[in-house]
Amino acid sequence: MWKSFLLAGGIFACVLGAEMLLIDSAEIVPLSGGGDATTFQAPDWAPWTLLSVGAATILHFCQLPRLGGAAPPSHFR
């Protein structure tokens, strides 16, 4: 189950980083409809950090062993 969370977190970080590269700023509006909207602008280093952390997490996911998975063939022992 932890492998699934690692993969989901890595994909989420990559997608969020790619979004931050494409979008300059975002306006956050409250769900209630009342109140003022706030503008979010990410720092310059945030997209690249999210992309690199996400990619490293996905690569780490690929290297994790399977728990309860198939054992190597007996002729390799």
N, CA, C and O atoms as a Maestro MAE file, in Angstrom:
{
 s_m_m2io_version
 :::
 2.0.0
}

f_m_ct {
 s_m_title
 :::
 protein
 m_atom[308] {
  # First column is atom index #
  i_m_mmod_type
  r_m_x_coord
  r_m_y_coord
  r_m_z_coord
  i_m_residue_number
  s_m_chain_name
  s_m_pdb_residue_name
  s_m_pdb_atom_name
  i_m_atomic_number
  :::
  1 25 0.811 -1.178 0.000 1 A "MET " " N  " 7
  2 3 0.000 0.000 0.000 1 A "MET " " CA " 6
  3 2 0.869 1.262 0.000 1 A "MET " " C  " 6
  4 15 0.495 2.274 -0.592 1 A "MET " " O  " 8
  5 25 2.016 1.200 0.658 2 A "TRP " " N  " 7
  6 3 2.903 2.368 0.681 2 A "TRP " " CA " 6
  7 2 3.450 2.670 -0.699 2 A "TRP " " C  " 6
  8 15 3.697 3.826 -1.041 2 A "TRP " " O  " 8
  9 25 3.640 1.613 -1.498 3 A "LYS " " N  " 7
  10 3 4.124 1.851 -2.862 3 A "LYS " " CA " 6
  11 2 3.121 2.677 -3.651 3 A "LYS " " C  " 6
  12 15 3.508 3.538 -4.441 3 A "LYS " " O  " 8
  13 25 1.839 2.421 -3.443 4 A "SER " " N  " 7
  14 3 0.802 3.177 -4.148 4 A "SER " " CA " 6
  15 2 0.816 4.642 -3.731 4 A "SER " " C  " 6
  16 15 0.663 5.533 -4.566 4 A "SER " " O  " 8
  17 25 0.999 4.889 -2.427 5 A "PHE " " N  " 7
  18 3 1.064 6.272 -1.952 5 A "PHE " " CA " 6
  19 2 2.296 6.986 -2.506 5 A "PHE " " C  " 6
  20 15 2.225 8.163 -2.857 5 A "PHE " " O  " 8
  21 25 3.423 6.279 -2.585 6 A "LEU " " N  " 7
  22 3 4.630 6.885 -3.156 6 A "LEU " " CA " 6
  23 2 4.409 7.252 -4.620 6 A "LEU " " C  " 6
  24 15 4.762 8.349 -5.052 6 A "LEU " " O  " 8
  25 25 3.829 6.334 -5.373 7 A "LEU " " N  " 7
  26 3 3.589 6.611 -6.787 7 A "LEU " " CA " 6
  27 2 2.614 7.770 -6.948 7 A "LEU " " C  " 6
  28 15 2.849 8.662 -7.763 7 A "LEU " " O  " 8
  29 25 1.526 7.772 -6.185 8 A "ALA " " N  " 7
  30 3 0.540 8.854 -6.288 8 A "ALA " " CA " 6
  31 2 1.150 10.201 -5.896 8 A "ALA " " C  " 6
  32 15 0.888 11.214 -6.544 8 A "ALA " " O  " 8
  33 25 1.962 10.212 -4.837 9 A "GLY " " N  " 7
  34 3 2.618 11.453 -4.428 9 A "GLY " " CA " 6
  35 2 3.598 11.959 -5.480 9 A "GLY " " C  " 6
  36 15 3.671 13.162 -5.730 9 A "GLY " " O  " 8
  37 25 4.349 11.053 -6.095 10 A "GLY " " N  " 7
  38 3 5.290 11.443 -7.141 10 A "GLY " " CA " 6
  39 2 4.592 11.995 -8.368 10 A "GLY " " C  " 6
  40 15 5.030 12.993 -8.943 10 A "GLY " " O  " 8
  41 25 3.505 11.347 -8.773 11 A "ILE " " N  " 7
  42 3 2.750 11.836 -9.927 11 A "ILE " " CA " 6
  43 2 2.125 13.189 -9.614 11 A "ILE " " C  " 6
  44 15 2.144 14.096 -10.446 11 A "ILE " " O  " 8
  45 25 1.563 13.322 -8.396 12 A "PHE " " N  " 7
  46 3 0.957 14.594 -7.995 12 A "PHE " " CA " 6
  47 2 1.985 15.720 -8.003 12 A "PHE " " C  " 6
  48 15 1.698 16.817 -8.482 12 A "PHE " " O  " 8
  49 25 3.178 15.457 -7.478 13 A "ALA " " N  " 7
  50 3 4.222 16.488 -7.447 13 A "ALA " " CA " 6
  51 2 4.643 16.877 -8.855 13 A "ALA " " C  " 6
  52 15 4.855 18.058 -9.128 13 A "ALA " " O  " 8
  53 25 4.769 15.905 -9.755 14 A "CYS " " N  " 7
  54 3 5.145 16.216 -11.141 14 A "CYS " " CA " 6
  55 2 4.071 17.034 -11.845 14 A "CYS " " C  " 6
  56 15 4.383 17.993 -12.552 14 A "CYS " " O  " 8
  57 25 2.810 16.662 -11.656 15 A "VAL " " N  " 7
  58 3 1.721 17.394 -12.305 15 A "VAL " " CA " 6
  59 2 1.623 18.818 -11.746 15 A "VAL " " C  " 6
  60 15 1.442 19.773 -12.501 15 A "VAL " " O  " 8
  61 25 1.743 18.953 -10.434 16 A "LEU " " N  " 7
  62 3 1.678 20.283 -9.820 16 A "LEU " " CA " 6
  63 2 2.854 21.148 -10.274 16 A "LEU " " C  " 6
  64 15 2.681 22.340 -10.531 16 A "LEU " " O  " 8
  65 25 4.045 20.562 -10.374 17 A "GLY " " N  " 7
  66 3 5.202 21.311 -10.855 17 A "GLY " " CA " 6
  67 2 5.041 21.748 -12.297 17 A "GLY " " C  " 6
  68 15 5.397 22.871 -12.652 17 A "GLY " " O  " 8
  69 25 4.502 20.858 -13.138 18 A "ALA " " N  " 7
  70 3 4.273 21.222 -14.544 18 A "ALA " " CA " 6
  71 2 3.210 22.316 -14.651 18 A "ALA " " C  " 6
  72 15 3.320 23.217 -15.483 18 A "ALA " " O  " 8
  73 25 2.187 22.233 -13.810 19 A "GLU " " N  " 7
  74 3 1.169 23.283 -13.797 19 A "GLU " " CA " 6
  75 2 1.761 24.627 -13.414 19 A "GLU " " C  " 6
  76 15 1.432 25.649 -14.017 19 A "GLU " " O  " 8
  77 25 2.635 24.629 -12.412 20 A "MET " " N  " 7
  78 3 3.245 25.883 -11.971 20 A "MET " " CA " 6
  79 2 4.156 26.478 -13.036 20 A "MET " " C  " 6
  80 15 4.344 27.693 -13.084 20 A "MET " " O  " 8
  81 25 4.724 25.631 -13.890 21 A "LEU " " N  " 7
  82 3 5.543 26.151 -14.983 21 A "LEU " " CA " 6
  83 2 4.683 26.853 -16.030 21 A "LEU " " C  " 6
  84 15 5.111 27.832 -16.641 21 A "LEU " " O  " 8
  85 25 3.471 26.344 -16.230 22 A "LEU " " N  " 7
  86 3 2.617 26.885 -17.292 22 A "LEU " " CA " 6
  87 2 1.772 28.075 -16.849 22 A "LEU " " C  " 6
  88 15 1.444 28.943 -17.658 22 A "LEU " " O  " 8
  89 25 1.420 28.115 -15.559 23 A "ILE " " N  " 7
  90 3 0.527 29.156 -15.062 23 A "ILE " " CA " 6
  91 2 1.325 30.135 -14.206 23 A "ILE " " C  " 6
  92 15 2.082 29.730 -13.324 23 A "ILE " " O  " 8
  93 25 1.146 31.430 -14.476 24 A "ASP " " N  " 7
  94 3 1.894 32.455 -13.757 24 A "ASP " " CA " 6
  95 2 1.356 32.671 -12.352 24 A "ASP " " C  " 6
  96 15 2.131 32.758 -11.400 24 A "ASP " " O  " 8
  97 25 0.031 32.761 -12.211 25 A "SER " " N  " 7
  98 3 -0.576 32.949 -10.899 25 A "SER " " CA " 6
  99 2 -1.978 32.342 -10.922 25 A "SER " " C  " 6
  100 15 -2.560 32.127 -11.985 25 A "SER " " O  " 8
  101 25 -2.508 32.071 -9.728 26 A "ALA " " N  " 7
  102 3 -3.851 31.501 -9.601 26 A "ALA " " CA " 6
  103 2 -4.652 32.328 -8.614 26 A "ALA " " C  " 6
  104 15 -4.119 32.810 -7.615 26 A "ALA " " O  " 8
  105 25 -5.920 32.488 -8.897 27 A "GLU " " N  " 7
  106 3 -6.809 33.223 -8.012 27 A "GLU " " CA " 6
  107 2 -7.672 32.221 -7.260 27 A "GLU " " C  " 6
  108 15 -8.387 31.428 -7.872 27 A "GLU " " O  " 8
  109 25 -7.605 32.256 -5.930 28 A "ILE " " N  " 7
  110 3 -8.329 31.311 -5.091 28 A "ILE " " CA " 6
  111 2 -9.578 32.009 -4.571 28 A "ILE " " C  " 6
  112 15 -9.508 33.022 -3.877 28 A "ILE " " O  " 8
  113 25 -10.741 31.426 -4.934 29 A "VAL " " N  " 7
  114 3 -12.030 32.002 -4.568 29 A "VAL " " CA " 6
  115 2 -12.670 31.106 -3.510 29 A "VAL " " C  " 6
  116 15 -12.679 29.887 -3.684 29 A "VAL " " O  " 8
  117 25 -13.206 31.661 -2.421 30 A "PRO " " N  " 7
  118 3 -13.873 30.841 -1.403 30 A "PRO " " CA " 6
  119 2 -15.093 30.111 -1.976 30 A "PRO " " C  " 6
  120 15 -15.778 30.637 -2.853 30 A "PRO " " O  " 8
  121 25 -15.360 28.899 -1.479 31 A "LEU " " N  " 7
  122 3 -16.489 28.110 -1.964 31 A "LEU " " CA " 6
  123 2 -17.837 28.727 -1.592 31 A "LEU " " C  " 6
  124 15 -18.825 28.530 -2.301 31 A "LEU " " O  " 8
  125 25 -17.882 29.462 -0.500 32 A "SER " " N  " 7
  126 3 -19.152 30.041 -0.043 32 A "SER " " CA " 6
  127 2 -19.633 31.167 -0.963 32 A "SER " " C  " 6
  128 15 -20.801 31.553 -0.904 32 A "SER " " O  " 8
  129 25 -18.775 31.679 -1.783 33 A "GLY " " N  " 7
  130 3 -19.142 32.763 -2.686 33 A "GLY " " CA " 6
  131 2 -18.908 34.136 -2.097 33 A "GLY " " C  " 6
  132 15 -18.693 35.101 -2.831 33 A "GLY " " O  " 8
  133 25 -18.947 34.233 -0.784 34 A "GLY " " N  " 7
  134 3 -18.701 35.528 -0.147 34 A "GLY " " CA " 6
  135 2 -17.235 35.655 0.224 34 A "GLY " " C  " 6
  136 15 -16.547 34.648 0.390 34 A "GLY " " O  " 8
  137 25 -16.770 36.830 0.350 35 A "GLY " " N  " 7
  138 3 -15.377 37.041 0.726 35 A "GLY " " CA " 6
  139 2 -14.528 37.415 -0.469 35 A "GLY " " C  " 6
  140 15 -14.969 37.357 -1.617 35 A "GLY " " O  " 8
  141 25 -13.313 37.795 -0.172 36 A "ASP " " N  " 7
  142 3 -12.400 38.236 -1.219 36 A "ASP " " CA " 6
  143 2 -11.574 37.064 -1.750 36 A "ASP " " C  " 6
  144 15 -11.247 36.131 -1.016 36 A "ASP " " O  " 8
  145 25 -11.253 37.131 -3.011 37 A "ALA " " N  " 7
  146 3 -10.389 36.137 -3.636 37 A "ALA " " CA " 6
  147 2 -8.935 36.504 -3.349 37 A "ALA " " C  " 6
  148 15 -8.579 37.681 -3.309 37 A "ALA " " O  " 8
  149 25 -8.113 35.501 -3.153 38 A "THR " " N  " 7
  150 3 -6.677 35.739 -2.930 38 A "THR " " CA " 6
  151 2 -5.900 35.232 -4.139 38 A "THR " " C  " 6
  152 15 -6.289 34.250 -4.772 38 A "THR " " O  " 8
  153 25 -4.831 35.892 -4.444 39 A "THR " " N  " 7
  154 3 -3.995 35.511 -5.583 39 A "THR " " CA " 6
  155 2 -2.760 34.777 -5.072 39 A "THR " " C  " 6
  156 15 -2.069 35.245 -4.167 39 A "THR " " O  " 8
  157 25 -2.499 33.627 -5.665 40 A "PHE " " N  " 7
  158 3 -1.331 32.813 -5.312 40 A "PHE " " CA " 6
  159 2 -0.331 32.874 -6.449 40 A "PHE " " C  " 6
  160 15 -0.670 32.618 -7.605 40 A "PHE " " O  " 8
  161 25 0.905 33.215 -6.113 41 A "GLN " " N  " 7
  162 3 1.978 33.230 -7.099 41 A "GLN " " CA " 6
  163 2 3.151 32.457 -6.517 41 A "GLN " " C  " 6
  164 15 3.701 32.846 -5.487 41 A "GLN " " O  " 8
  165 25 3.537 31.372 -7.164 42 A "ALA " " N  " 7
  166 3 4.593 30.507 -6.657 42 A "ALA " " CA " 6
  167 2 5.963 31.145 -6.885 42 A "ALA " " C  " 6
  168 15 6.155 31.876 -7.857 42 A "ALA " " O  " 8
  169 25 6.916 30.870 -5.987 43 A "PRO " " N  " 7
  170 3 8.288 31.357 -6.224 43 A "PRO " " CA " 6
  171 2 8.905 30.653 -7.435 43 A "PRO " " C  " 6
  172 15 8.415 29.612 -7.873 43 A "PRO " " O  " 8
  173 25 9.962 31.220 -7.958 44 A "ASP " " N  " 7
  174 3 10.580 30.693 -9.183 44 A "ASP " " CA " 6
  175 2 11.141 29.280 -9.005 44 A "ASP " " C  " 6
  176 15 11.185 28.515 -9.968 44 A "ASP " " O  " 8
  177 25 11.560 28.930 -7.815 45 A "TRP " " N  " 7
  178 3 12.185 27.627 -7.599 45 A "TRP " " CA " 6
  179 2 11.167 26.509 -7.378 45 A "TRP " " C  " 6
  180 15 11.537 25.339 -7.474 45 A "TRP " " O  " 8
  181 25 9.924 26.812 -7.091 46 A "ALA " " N  " 7
  182 3 8.929 25.804 -6.723 46 A "ALA " " CA " 6
  183 2 8.618 24.793 -7.835 46 A "ALA " " C  " 6
  184 15 8.582 23.597 -7.545 46 A "ALA " " O  " 8
  185 25 8.390 25.205 -9.089 47 A "PRO " " N  " 7
  186 3 8.059 24.213 -10.111 47 A "PRO " " CA " 6
  187 2 9.171 23.198 -10.339 47 A "PRO " " C  " 6
  188 15 8.912 22.002 -10.475 47 A "PRO " " O  " 8
  189 25 10.402 23.678 -10.380 48 A "TRP " " N  " 7
  190 3 11.520 22.764 -10.637 48 A "TRP " " CA " 6
  191 2 11.763 21.832 -9.466 48 A "TRP " " C  " 6
  192 15 12.141 20.676 -9.657 48 A "TRP " " O  " 8
  193 25 11.548 22.327 -8.254 49 A "THR " " N  " 7
  194 3 11.692 21.471 -7.075 49 A "THR " " CA " 6
  195 2 10.631 20.382 -7.068 49 A "THR " " C  " 6
  196 15 10.939 19.219 -6.807 49 A "THR " " O  " 8
  197 25 9.388 20.744 -7.350 50 A "LEU " " N  " 7
  198 3 8.319 19.746 -7.376 50 A "LEU " " CA " 6
  199 2 8.542 18.716 -8.483 50 A "LEU " " C  " 6
  200 15 8.312 17.524 -8.279 50 A "LEU " " O  " 8
  201 25 8.986 19.172 -9.652 51 A "LEU " " N  " 7
  202 3 9.253 18.226 -10.742 51 A "LEU " " CA " 6
  203 2 10.377 17.251 -10.386 51 A "LEU " " C  " 6
  204 15 10.270 16.054 -10.654 51 A "LEU " " O  " 8
  205 25 11.440 17.756 -9.791 52 A "SER " " N  " 7
  206 3 12.572 16.876 -9.477 52 A "SER " " CA " 6
  207 2 12.249 15.927 -8.326 52 A "SER " " C  " 6
  208 15 12.642 14.761 -8.368 52 A "SER " " O  " 8
  209 25 11.546 16.400 -7.305 53 A "VAL " " N  " 7
  210 3 11.161 15.522 -6.199 53 A "VAL " " CA " 6
  211 2 10.173 14.462 -6.683 53 A "VAL " " C  " 6
  212 15 10.268 13.298 -6.295 53 A "VAL " " O  " 8
  213 25 9.235 14.863 -7.522 54 A "GLY " " N  " 7
  214 3 8.273 13.905 -8.069 54 A "GLY " " CA " 6
  215 2 8.942 12.855 -8.931 54 A "GLY " " C  " 6
  216 15 8.614 11.672 -8.832 54 A "GLY " " O  " 8
  217 25 9.876 13.269 -9.775 55 A "ALA " " N  " 7
  218 3 10.580 12.306 -10.628 55 A "ALA " " CA " 6
  219 2 11.430 11.343 -9.806 55 A "ALA " " C  " 6
  220 15 11.477 10.148 -10.095 55 A "ALA " " O  " 8
  221 25 12.099 11.864 -8.786 56 A "ALA " " N  " 7
  222 3 12.909 10.986 -7.926 56 A "ALA " " CA " 6
  223 2 12.026 10.006 -7.162 56 A "ALA " " C  " 6
  224 15 12.411 8.853 -6.965 56 A "ALA " " O  " 8
  225 25 10.857 10.445 -6.733 57 A "THR " " N  " 7
  226 3 9.933 9.555 -6.023 57 A "THR " " CA " 6
  227 2 9.410 8.465 -6.943 57 A "THR " " C  " 6
  228 15 9.306 7.309 -6.531 57 A "THR " " O  " 8
  229 25 9.079 8.811 -8.176 58 A "ILE " " N  " 7
  230 3 8.601 7.808 -9.127 58 A "ILE " " CA " 6
  231 2 9.712 6.806 -9.445 58 A "ILE " " C  " 6
  232 15 9.455 5.606 -9.533 58 A "ILE " " O  " 8
  233 25 10.937 7.288 -9.615 59 A "LEU " " N  " 7
  234 3 12.050 6.371 -9.873 59 A "LEU " " CA " 6
  235 2 12.318 5.476 -8.672 59 A "LEU " " C  " 6
  236 15 12.656 4.304 -8.837 59 A "LEU " " O  " 8
  237 25 12.173 6.013 -7.471 60 A "HIS " " N  " 7
  238 3 12.334 5.203 -6.262 60 A "HIS " " CA " 6
  239 2 11.238 4.142 -6.181 60 A "HIS " " C  " 6
  240 15 11.496 3.021 -5.743 60 A "HIS " " O  " 8
  241 25 10.027 4.484 -6.596 61 A "PHE " " N  " 7
  242 3 8.913 3.535 -6.620 61 A "PHE " " CA " 6
  243 2 9.253 2.344 -7.517 61 A "PHE " " C  " 6
  244 15 8.946 1.200 -7.184 61 A "PHE " " O  " 8
  245 25 9.884 2.622 -8.647 62 A "CYS " " N  " 7
  246 3 10.213 1.544 -9.582 62 A "CYS " " CA " 6
  247 2 11.256 0.583 -9.011 62 A "CYS " " C  " 6
  248 15 11.322 -0.570 -9.436 62 A "CYS " " O  " 8
  249 25 12.062 1.030 -8.065 63 A "GLN " " N  " 7
  250 3 13.125 0.199 -7.512 63 A "GLN " " CA " 6
  251 2 12.729 -0.532 -6.238 63 A "GLN " " C  " 6
  252 15 13.490 -1.378 -5.769 63 A "GLN " " O  " 8
  253 25 11.564 -0.237 -5.657 64 A "LEU " " N  " 7
  254 3 11.141 -0.906 -4.429 64 A "LEU " " CA " 6
  255 2 10.789 -2.365 -4.708 64 A "LEU " " C  " 6
  256 15 10.188 -2.666 -5.739 64 A "LEU " " O  " 8
  257 25 11.154 -3.272 -3.803 65 A "PRO " " N  " 7
  258 3 10.809 -4.676 -4.021 65 A "PRO " " CA " 6
  259 2 9.322 -4.906 -3.786 65 A "PRO " " C  " 6
  260 15 8.662 -4.157 -3.066 65 A "PRO " " O  " 8
  261 25 8.815 -5.964 -4.413 66 A "ARG " " N  " 7
  262 3 7.424 -6.342 -4.209 66 A "ARG " " CA " 6
  263 2 7.309 -7.126 -2.924 66 A "ARG " " C  " 6
  264 15 8.079 -8.057 -2.688 66 A "ARG " " O  " 8
  265 25 6.356 -6.760 -2.093 67 A "LEU " " N  " 7
  266 3 6.108 -7.502 -0.870 67 A "LEU " " CA " 6
  267 2 5.151 -8.641 -1.190 67 A "LEU " " C  " 6
  268 15 4.066 -8.416 -1.726 67 A "LEU " " O  " 8
  269 25 5.553 -9.863 -0.862 68 A "GLY " " N  " 7
  270 3 4.714 -11.010 -1.147 68 A "GLY " " CA " 6
  271 2 4.680 -11.357 -2.615 68 A "GLY " " C  " 6
  272 15 3.829 -12.132 -3.051 68 A "GLY " " O  " 8
  273 25 5.582 -10.803 -3.375 69 A "GLY " " N  " 7
  274 3 5.612 -11.055 -4.809 69 A "GLY " " CA " 6
  275 2 6.306 -12.366 -5.125 69 A "GLY " " C  " 6
  276 15 6.668 -13.133 -4.233 69 A "GLY " " O  " 8
  277 25 6.478 -12.597 -6.374 70 A "ALA " " N  " 7
  278 3 7.096 -13.841 -6.826 70 A "ALA " " CA " 6
  279 2 8.574 -13.850 -6.453 70 A "ALA " " C  " 6
  280 15 9.277 -12.852 -6.614 70 A "ALA " " O  " 8
  281 25 9.033 -14.996 -5.952 71 A "ALA " " N  " 7
  282 3 10.439 -15.167 -5.606 71 A "ALA " " CA " 6
  283 2 11.225 -15.450 -6.884 71 A "ALA " " C  " 6
  284 15 10.650 -15.908 -7.872 71 A "ALA " " O  " 8
  285 25 12.533 -15.184 -6.877 72 A "PRO " " N  " 7
  286 3 13.317 -15.481 -8.071 72 A "PRO " " CA " 6
  287 2 13.329 -16.996 -8.324 72 A "PRO " " C  " 6
  288 15 13.178 -17.780 -7.387 72 A "PRO " " O  " 8
  289 25 13.505 -17.403 -9.567 73 A "PRO " " N  " 7
  290 3 13.523 -18.839 -9.877 73 A "PRO " " CA " 6
  291 2 14.602 -19.568 -9.092 73 A "PRO " " C  " 6
  292 15 15.633 -18.990 -8.747 73 A "PRO " " O  " 8
  293 25 14.354 -20.847 -8.812 74 A "SER " " N  " 7
  294 3 15.257 -21.610 -7.958 74 A "SER " " CA " 6
  295 2 16.624 -21.844 -8.607 74 A "SER " " C  " 6
  296 15 17.602 -22.048 -7.888 74 A "SER " " O  " 8
  297 25 16.725 -21.824 -9.917 75 A "HIS " " N  " 7
  298 3 18.024 -22.073 -10.548 75 A "HIS " " CA " 6
  299 2 18.957 -20.861 -10.438 75 A "HIS " " C  " 6
  300 15 20.129 -20.968 -10.798 75 A "HIS " " O  " 8
  301 25 18.466 -19.704 -9.945 76 A "PHE " " N  " 7
  302 3 19.318 -18.546 -9.732 76 A "PHE " " CA " 6
  303 2 19.904 -18.499 -8.324 76 A "PHE " " C  " 6
  304 15 20.709 -17.616 -8.028 76 A "PHE " " O  " 8
  305 25 19.522 -19.421 -7.456 77 A "ARG " " N  " 7
  306 3 19.998 -19.388 -6.074 77 A "ARG " " CA " 6
  307 2 21.330 -20.028 -5.930 77 A "ARG " " C  " 6
  308 15 21.872 -20.084 -4.827 77 A "ARG " " O  " 8
  :::
 }
 m_bond[307] {
  # First column is bond index #
  i_m_from
  i_m_to
  i_m_order
  :::
  1 1 2 1
  2 2 3 1
  3 3 4 2
  4 3 5 1
  5 5 6 1
  6 6 7 1
  7 7 8 2
  8 7 9 1
  9 9 10 1
  10 10 11 1
  11 11 12 2
  12 11 13 1
  13 13 14 1
  14 14 15 1
  15 15 16 2
  16 15 17 1
  17 17 18 1
  18 18 19 1
  19 19 20 2
  20 19 21 1
  21 21 22 1
  22 22 23 1
  23 23 24 2
  24 23 25 1
  25 25 26 1
  26 26 27 1
  27 27 28 2
  28 27 29 1
  29 29 30 1
  30 30 31 1
  31 31 32 2
  32 31 33 1
  33 33 34 1
  34 34 35 1
  35 35 36 2
  36 35 37 1
  37 37 38 1
  38 38 39 1
  39 39 40 2
  40 39 41 1
  41 41 42 1
  42 42 43 1
  43 43 44 2
  44 43 45 1
  45 45 46 1
  46 46 47 1
  47 47 48 2
  48 47 49 1
  49 49 50 1
  50 50 51 1
  51 51 52 2
  52 51 53 1
  53 53 54 1
  54 54 55 1
  55 55 56 2
  56 55 57 1
  57 57 58 1
  58 58 59 1
  59 59 60 2
  60 59 61 1
  61 61 62 1
  62 62 63 1
  63 63 64 2
  64 63 65 1
  65 65 66 1
  66 66 67 1
  67 67 68 2
  68 67 69 1
  69 69 70 1
  70 70 71 1
  71 71 72 2
  72 71 73 1
  73 73 74 1
  74 74 75 1
  75 75 76 2
  76 75 77 1
  77 77 78 1
  78 78 79 1
  79 79 80 2
  80 79 81 1
  81 81 82 1
  82 82 83 1
  83 83 84 2
  84 83 85 1
  85 85 86 1
  86 86 87 1
  87 87 88 2
  88 87 89 1
  89 89 90 1
  90 90 91 1
  91 91 92 2
  92 91 93 1
  93 93 94 1
  94 94 95 1
  95 95 96 2
  96 95 97 1
  97 97 98 1
  98 98 99 1
  99 99 100 2
  100 99 101 1
  101 101 102 1
  102 102 103 1
  103 103 104 2
  104 103 105 1
  105 105 106 1
  106 106 107 1
  107 107 108 2
  108 107 109 1
  109 109 110 1
  110 110 111 1
  111 111 112 2
  112 111 113 1
  113 113 114 1
  114 114 115 1
  115 115 116 2
  116 115 117 1
  117 117 118 1
  118 118 119 1
  119 119 120 2
  120 119 121 1
  121 121 122 1
  122 122 123 1
  123 123 124 2
  124 123 125 1
  125 125 126 1
  126 126 127 1
  127 127 128 2
  128 127 129 1
  129 129 130 1
  130 130 131 1
  131 131 132 2
  132 131 133 1
  133 133 134 1
  134 134 135 1
  135 135 136 2
  136 135 137 1
  137 137 138 1
  138 138 139 1
  139 139 140 2
  140 139 141 1
  141 141 142 1
  142 142 143 1
  143 143 144 2
  144 143 145 1
  145 145 146 1
  146 146 147 1
  147 147 148 2
  148 147 149 1
  149 149 150 1
  150 150 151 1
  151 151 152 2
  152 151 153 1
  153 153 154 1
  154 154 155 1
  155 155 156 2
  156 155 157 1
  157 157 158 1
  158 158 159 1
  159 159 160 2
  160 159 161 1
  161 161 162 1
  162 162 163 1
  163 163 164 2
  164 163 165 1
  165 165 166 1
  166 166 167 1
  167 167 168 2
  168 167 169 1
  169 169 170 1
  170 170 171 1
  171 171 172 2
  172 171 173 1
  173 173 174 1
  174 174 175 1
  175 175 176 2
  176 175 177 1
  177 177 178 1
  178 178 179 1
  179 179 180 2
  180 179 181 1
  181 181 182 1
  182 182 183 1
  183 183 184 2
  184 183 185 1
  185 185 186 1
  186 186 187 1
  187 187 188 2
  188 187 189 1
  189 189 190 1
  190 190 191 1
  191 191 192 2
  192 191 193 1
  193 193 194 1
  194 194 195 1
  195 195 196 2
  196 195 197 1
  197 197 198 1
  198 198 199 1
  199 199 200 2
  200 199 201 1
  201 201 202 1
  202 202 203 1
  203 203 204 2
  204 203 205 1
  205 205 206 1
  206 206 207 1
  207 207 208 2
  208 207 209 1
  209 209 210 1
  210 210 211 1
  211 211 212 2
  212 211 213 1
  213 213 214 1
  214 214 215 1
  215 215 216 2
  216 215 217 1
  217 217 218 1
  218 218 219 1
  219 219 220 2
  220 219 221 1
  221 221 222 1
  222 222 223 1
  223 223 224 2
  224 223 225 1
  225 225 226 1
  226 226 227 1
  227 227 228 2
  228 227 229 1
  229 229 230 1
  230 230 231 1
  231 231 232 2
  232 231 233 1
  233 233 234 1
  234 234 235 1
  235 235 236 2
  236 235 237 1
  237 237 238 1
  238 238 239 1
  239 239 240 2
  240 239 241 1
  241 241 242 1
  242 242 243 1
  243 243 244 2
  244 243 245 1
  245 245 246 1
  246 246 247 1
  247 247 248 2
  248 247 249 1
  249 249 250 1
  250 250 251 1
  251 251 252 2
  252 251 253 1
  253 253 254 1
  254 254 255 1
  255 255 256 2
  256 255 257 1
  257 257 258 1
  258 258 259 1
  259 259 260 2
  260 259 261 1
  261 261 262 1
  262 262 263 1
  263 263 264 2
  264 263 265 1
  265 265 266 1
  266 266 267 1
  267 267 268 2
  268 267 269 1
  269 269 270 1
  270 270 271 1
  271 271 272 2
  272 271 273 1
  273 273 274 1
  274 274 275 1
  275 275 276 2
  276 275 277 1
  277 277 278 1
  278 278 279 1
  279 279 280 2
  280 279 281 1
  281 281 282 1
  282 282 283 1
  283 283 284 2
  284 283 285 1
  285 285 286 1
  286 286 287 1
  287 287 288 2
  288 287 289 1
  289 289 290 1
  290 290 291 1
  291 291 292 2
  292 291 293 1
  293 293 294 1
  294 294 295 1
  295 295 296 2
  296 295 297 1
  297 297 298 1
  298 298 299 1
  299 299 300 2
  300 299 301 1
  301 301 302 1
  302 302 303 1
  303 303 304 2
  304 303 305 1
  305 305 306 1
  306 306 307 1
  307 307 308 2
  :::
 }
}
